[in-house]
């Protein structure tokens, strides 16, 4: 989850610009054995709750997509992690809604050291240190 606050010192419920969660993204993955590559296509989907301080017409939600081996072992190769930003126009009525970001296409070469059956795709938010600490504090409650 990501929680964004307005600028300033306040960090309670009245200072929230928005909250967002990533929900199961639709997509597909195809292993092309003879070409030794994987072709992936998906769209990240967010459930968004505008907060009481959501004044801008648009919000920006930074997120990442990482290709890992099972067990969350990051594959240290170019193209196996990407940072993205969803630019979301808020509806006039500031109620919770679902947003599907633009399609992401990934074409990865797969060498002998990577078993395609062991690959997982992780989606997450690019959190600031303050947002990470806020999330940790919320989960401790």
C-alpha positions, 0 to 999 in steps of 0.5 A: 500500500502507498499513502501520500500526504500533503506537504507539511508536518501533519501525518494523520487521516486529515492530511492524506492525499490518497491511498492506493493498493495494487490488485491482481494485474491481468497479463500473460507470459509466453516462453519461446523455447527456440528463441530462448526468451520470454514475452510478457504483457500485463497491466498494473491495476490500482484500487485508489482512495482519494483523501481529504486533501486531494486537490490536484486533478492528477496524482502520480503513483510510482511503482516497480515491476521486478522479474525474480527467481522463486524466493524473491531472488532478484535477477541481476540483469538489465531489464529485469527491474523497471520503475514506472509511474501511473499518472491518474486523473481523479474523478470529480467525485472523490470516491474510491475507484479502480484504475488500470495503467497503460500496458507494459510489454517485457521481452526477456532473453533467457539463458541457461542459468535461468529456468523459466519455471522459476521466474515470478513477477513482483509488483510494488510501490516505489516508497519513500523512506517516510512512506515505508516507515508509515506502512511499518507503523500501520502493520504493527497496530 
